Amino acid sequence: TIFGGEIIDLFRHVLTETLCRCWFLLQENISKKILFTTITSKVPSAFYEFLRLLGIRKEQIIVVSKVTQVKSILIPDQSLMLFSWYMDRWIDVYCCMRENVLKELKQAIFPNKLYLTRSQLPKKDCIGEEYFEDFYQKRGYEIVAPETLSLIEQIALIYNAKEIICTVGTLSHIYIGSTKHWLSYLKENNIS
């Protein structure tokens, strides 16, 4: 059994903390069971899709939410400490996902310029989003609400775009591992 990490029920945390031990799964053809812990009863649907894109079958995954004893367990190092440091092997996980998505969608055509909007989120947290959508659409950007797309579509769009504009936050997290494109953040300023 291999310890995969803790599942946190937020998309951005699955992308960062939950997957930070998964670099080990890329080292060889892993057929062992992979144990993940969670303190919630809900496992984000994207979690299984992320692991599938790393070549992990759902049957290999064990999710526990209570004290569990195993005969032996291998615990890979974390490749990320949020807000502190990361190792190159953390990026390898996202590069692997990207390559697998591109294999699946090899015939698809994607826009070169994206504006990632927050206007479709259930909880509105951005004032004037319609202005930015109109502004960037007039300049040739495709307006995309990532949460309305499948995980594979999100990854494909992000990694195929040449220019991406978005606000700082979860919208940009899936950009991890892309080094050949231009990403620009719209950032709020605190004016006193």
Phi, psi and omega per residue, in radians:
T1 nan 2.469 3.114
I2 -2.053 2.355 3.079
F3 -1.400 2.125 -3.112
G4 -1.583 -0.499 -3.125
G5 2.309 -2.963 3.141
E6 -1.797 2.316 3.082
I7 -1.526 2.147 3.085
I8 -1.947 2.288 -2.976
D9 -1.371 0.852 3.014
L10 -2.479 2.329 -3.066
F11 -0.886 -0.845 -3.082
R12 -1.108 -0.569 -3.138
H13 -1.358 -0.547 3.025
V14 -1.085 -0.761 -3.134
L15 -1.112 -0.557 -3.052
T16 -1.802 -1.375 -3.034
E17 -1.175 -0.779 -3.046
T18 -1.073 -0.691 -3.066
L19 -1.549 0.095 -3.010
C20 -1.266 -0.191 3.055
R21 -1.834 -0.042 -3.038
C22 -1.317 -0.129 3.063
W23 -0.970 -0.595 -3.099
F24 -1.108 -0.543 -3.108
L25 -1.209 -0.250 3.131
L26 -1.555 -0.186 -3.019
Q27 -1.188 -0.570 -3.110
E28 -2.774 3.073 3.108
N29 -1.273 1.724 -3.064
I30 -1.466 2.169 3.091
S31 -2.031 -0.022 -3.131
K32 -1.285 2.889 3.028
K33 -1.282 2.564 -3.140
I34 -2.124 2.097 -3.049
L35 -1.733 2.237 3.047
F36 -2.090 2.540 3.076
T37 -1.865 2.732 3.066
T38 -2.659 2.587 3.065
I39 -1.772 -0.047 3.103
T40 -1.940 2.828 3.117
S41 -1.533 -0.182 -3.082
K42 -1.780 2.176 3.066
V43 -1.795 2.158 -3.126
P44 -1.009 2.410 -3.108
S45 -1.057 -0.568 -3.139
A46 -1.138 -0.417 -3.101
F47 -0.990 -0.889 -3.125
Y48 -1.160 -0.598 3.124
E49 -1.192 -0.714 3.072
F50 -0.998 -0.834 -3.105
L51 -1.162 -0.644 3.079
R52 -1.039 -0.695 3.139
L53 -1.224 -0.218 3.043
L54 -1.687 0.055 3.128
G55 1.534 0.271 -3.130
I56 -1.715 2.226 3.117
R57 -1.454 2.580 -3.121
K58 -1.011 -0.565 -3.136
E59 -1.152 -0.347 3.132
Q60 -1.426 -0.278 -2.980
I61 -1.596 2.266 3.041
I62 -2.034 2.221 3.092
V63 -2.032 2.153 3.139
V64 -2.117 2.523 3.123
S65 -2.195 0.229 3.078
K66 -2.480 2.956 -3.132
V67 -0.976 2.272 -3.070
T68 -2.398 2.470 3.124
Q69 -1.983 2.350 3.074
V70 -2.187 2.741 -3.113
K71 -1.129 -0.816 3.068
S72 -2.677 2.676 -3.126
I73 -2.583 2.392 3.061
L74 -1.676 2.239 -3.111
I75 -2.024 1.782 3.102
P76 -1.171 2.662 3.050
D77 -1.080 2.629 2.964
Q78 -1.228 2.488 3.080
S79 -1.808 0.089 3.141
L80 -2.621 2.413 2.922
M81 -2.148 1.870 -3.013
L82 -0.888 2.324 -3.134
F83 1.181 0.145 -3.119
S84 -2.171 -1.062 -3.057
W85 -2.786 2.879 2.995
Y86 -2.601 2.819 3.087
M87 -1.945 2.761 -3.137
D88 -0.982 -0.590 -3.101
R89 -1.151 -0.335 3.031
W90 -1.117 -0.747 3.132
I91 -1.163 -0.552 -3.129
D92 -0.991 -0.598 3.127
V93 -1.061 -0.763 -3.104
Y94 -1.298 -0.591 3.077
C95 -1.137 -0.687 3.091
C96 -1.105 -0.797 3.106
M97 -1.046 -0.797 -3.135
R98 -1.017 -0.826 -3.124
E99 -1.076 -0.696 3.134
N100 -1.210 -0.630 3.075
V101 -1.146 -0.776 -3.127
L102 -1.108 -0.571 3.058
K103 -1.148 -0.723 -3.115
E104 -1.207 -0.599 -3.046
L105 -2.007 0.651 -2.996
K106 -1.095 -0.416 -3.116
Q107 -1.623 -0.133 -3.057
A108 -1.285 2.632 3.086
I109 -1.950 2.328 -3.064
F110 -2.160 2.649 3.103
P111 -1.206 2.646 3.129
N112 -1.441 -0.496 -3.046
K113 -2.157 2.200 -3.104
L114 -2.159 2.472 2.870
Y115 -2.044 2.055 -3.133
L116 -1.547 1.916 -3.057
T117 -1.575 2.720 3.050
R118 -1.880 0.097 -3.013
S119 -1.200 -0.308 -3.115
Q120 -1.707 0.003 3.131
L121 -1.183 2.507 3.136
P122 -1.042 -0.673 3.129
K123 -1.782 1.933 -3.120
K124 -1.238 2.157 -3.113
D125 -2.344 0.308 -3.114
C126 -2.416 2.128 3.120
I127 -1.538 2.346 3.072
G128 1.436 0.314 -3.114
E129 -1.041 -0.629 3.140
E130 -1.086 -0.642 3.089
Y131 -1.040 -0.841 -3.119
F132 -1.147 -0.684 3.096
E133 -1.020 -0.834 3.139
D134 -1.119 -0.787 -3.117
F135 -1.003 -0.876 -3.075
Y136 -1.342 -0.564 3.090
Q137 -1.083 -0.703 3.105
K138 -1.137 -0.321 3.138
R139 -1.786 0.275 3.023
G140 1.563 0.216 3.123
Y141 -1.556 2.441 3.009
E142 -1.411 2.257 -3.142
I143 -1.578 2.129 -3.041
V144 -2.264 2.301 2.994
A145 -1.795 1.694 -3.017
P146 -0.922 -0.625 -3.074
E147 -1.168 -0.202 3.105
T148 -1.575 -0.044 -3.096
L149 -1.937 2.799 3.034
S150 -1.223 2.843 3.129
L151 -1.038 -0.749 3.142
I152 -1.080 -0.749 3.113
E153 -1.110 -0.717 3.118
Q154 -1.055 -0.865 -3.113
I155 -1.071 -0.796 -3.129
A156 -1.070 -0.783 3.127
L157 -1.055 -0.849 -3.083
I158 -1.095 -0.809 -3.052
Y159 -1.371 -0.237 3.120
N160 -1.722 -0.275 -3.137
A161 -1.278 2.582 3.078
K162 -1.615 -0.529 3.134
E163 -2.363 2.339 3.125
I164 -2.335 2.318 3.047
I165 -2.154 2.336 3.126
C166 -2.799 2.970 3.030
T167 -1.420 2.806 3.075
V168 -1.214 2.308 3.126
G169 2.605 -2.846 -3.062
T170 -1.021 -0.548 -3.128
L171 -0.924 -0.602 -3.064
S172 -1.626 -0.122 -3.071
H173 -1.056 -0.616 -3.083
I174 -1.218 -0.177 3.108
Y175 -1.263 -0.177 -3.102
I176 -0.924 2.293 3.068
G177 1.664 -0.160 3.105
S178 -1.608 2.167 -3.076
T179 -2.062 -0.098 -3.030
K180 -1.865 0.181 -3.079
H181 -2.136 2.959 -3.108
W182 -1.806 2.138 3.126
L183 -2.095 2.252 3.126
S184 -2.157 2.332 3.137
Y185 -1.778 2.419 2.920
L186 -1.627 2.128 -3.044
K187 -2.124 2.400 3.106
E188 -1.316 2.557 3.056
N189 -1.927 2.400 3.061
N190 -1.581 1.892 -3.127
I191 -1.874 2.181 -3.135
S192 -1.663 nan nan
